[in-house]
Amino acid sequence: FSSRLFPLREHGMNWRARPLTYQEIQAFKKSKEVMERFVRAYQLMLRFYGITLINQETGELKRAENWAERFQNLNRFGHNNLRITRILKCLGEMGYEHYQAHLVKFFLTETLVKGMLPNVKSSALDYFLFTIRSRQKRRELVHYAWQHFRPRDRFVWGPHDKLLKY
């Protein structure tokens, strides 16, 4: 399902899904219809996870009305973390890096700050963070994670001396 909605230039768990080529991605980006469908697919998956896209221009997100029920699903079934990683990678491929950053920050906030998604925390730190294409945004998010990670001395996703200076 997610390999069809969020194709990548790499093989995923579904080996029948053919990876995209660079040329195909460029063709997708030129089609207004394809890009609109992509955003609708993204919104569909966000709703499934209990998240709402509140601003299509910026990528800003918030909890959906059904967030409590959907977060239980996220905490219970780890395969969702693989799908989220795929979605994040695809957002980057399709030119929606700003969507990537908001989605990763959303999960960092829910795991590290609010403590609502404890079973997503490892994926958020080990995988979601490092799908971010923008080096600057990735640094900002690593710093954000470091600020909220406890115990801070166990934070292994960036050098502490650089994080202190950031």
C-alpha positions in Angstrom: 0.0 0.0 0.0 2.5 2.6 1.1 5.0 1.6 -1.7 2.4 2.5 -4.3 1.4 5.8 -2.6 5.0 6.8 -1.7 7.4 5.3 -4.2 11.1 5.6 -3.8 14.3 5.1 -5.8 15.2 2.2 -3.6 13.6 -1.2 -2.9 11.4 -1.4 0.2 9.7 -4.3 1.9 7.6 -5.0 -1.1 10.0 -6.5 -3.6 7.4 -6.4 -6.3 7.3 -2.6 -6.2 9.7 -1.3 -8.8 11.9 1.6 -7.6 11.4 4.9 -9.3 14.0 6.4 -11.6 15.3 10.0 -11.3 13.5 10.8 -14.6 10.2 9.5 -13.3 10.5 11.7 -10.2 11.2 14.7 -12.3 8.2 14.0 -14.5 6.0 13.6 -11.4 7.2 17.0 -10.1 6.2 18.7 -13.4 2.6 17.4 -13.2 0.3 19.5 -11.0 -2.2 16.6 -10.9 0.4 14.1 -9.7 1.7 16.5 -7.0 -1.9 17.3 -5.8 -2.6 13.5 -5.6 0.7 13.1 -3.7 -0.4 15.7 -1.1 -3.8 14.1 -0.8 -2.1 10.7 -0.2 0.1 12.3 2.5 -3.0 13.8 4.2 -4.7 10.4 4.1 -1.8 8.7 5.8 -1.5 11.5 8.3 -5.2 11.1 9.2 -4.6 7.4 9.7 -1.9 8.2 12.2 -4.0 10.8 14.0 -2.3 13.9 12.5 -3.8 16.8 10.5 -1.9 18.9 7.9 -3.1 22.4 8.9 -1.1 24.4 6.3 -0.2 23.0 2.9 2.3 25.8 2.2 4.4 25.3 5.3 3.7 21.7 6.2 2.6 22.6 9.7 0.9 19.7 11.6 -1.3 19.2 14.7 -3.0 16.3 16.4 -6.2 15.2 14.7 -9.5 14.8 16.7 -9.0 11.0 16.7 -5.3 11.3 17.9 -5.7 9.2 21.1 -7.1 6.2 19.3 -4.6 6.5 16.4 -1.7 7.0 18.7 -2.6 3.7 20.4 -2.3 2.0 17.0 1.1 3.6 16.4 2.4 2.5 19.8 1.0 -1.1 19.3 2.2 -1.8 15.8 5.8 -1.1 14.9 5.4 -1.7 11.2 3.9 1.8 11.0 7.4 3.1 11.8 8.7 1.6 8.5 5.8 3.2 6.6 6.5 6.6 8.2 10.2 6.3 7.3 9.2 5.5 3.7 6.8 8.5 3.6 9.6 10.8 4.9 12.0 9.6 2.3 9.4 10.1 -0.4 8.6 13.6 0.8 12.3 14.4 0.3 12.3 12.8 -3.2 9.2 14.7 -4.3 10.5 18.1 -3.2 8.5 18.4 0.1 11.5 18.7 2.4 9.6 21.3 4.5 6.9 18.6 5.1 9.7 16.2 6.2 10.9 18.6 8.9 7.4 19.2 10.3 6.6 15.5 10.5 9.9 14.6 12.2 9.5 17.5 14.7 5.9 16.3 15.3 7.1 12.8 16.2 10.0 14.2 18.3 7.6 16.4 20.2 5.1 13.5 20.8 7.9 11.1 21.9 10.4 13.3 23.8 8.3 16.2 25.0 4.8 14.8 25.6 5.8 11.2 26.0 2.7 10.0 24.1 4.4 7.7 21.6 7.1 5.8 23.5 7.2 2.9 21.0 8.0 5.4 18.2 10.8 7.1 20.0 13.6 4.8 18.7 12.5 5.1 15.1 12.1 8.9 15.4 15.7 9.2 16.6 17.3 6.4 14.6 15.5 6.7 11.3 13.1 9.6 10.9 15.7 12.3 11.9 18.1 11.1 9.2 15.7 11.2 6.3 15.8 15.0 6.5 17.6 16.2 3.3 18.4 19.7 4.5 21.6 19.6 6.5 20.5 22.7 8.4 17.0 21.4 9.2 18.5 18.1 10.3 20.9 19.9 12.6 18.1 21.9 14.1 16.1 18.8 14.7 19.0 16.9 16.2 19.5 19.9 18.5 15.7 19.9 19.3 15.9 16.2 20.2 19.0 16.7 22.3 17.3 19.5 24.2 14.4 17.2 25.2 16.1 13.8 25.5 16.5 12.5 29.0 19.0 11.5 30.4 20.9 14.0 28.2 24.2 12.3 28.7 22.9 9.2 26.9 22.1 11.1 23.7 24.1 9.5 20.9 22.7 11.2 17.8 25.2 14.1 17.8 28.4 15.3 19.5 27.5 17.0 22.8 30.2 19.7 22.4 28.7 20.8 19.1 25.2 20.6 20.4 26.1 22.8 23.4 27.4 25.5 21.0 24.5 25.3 18.6 
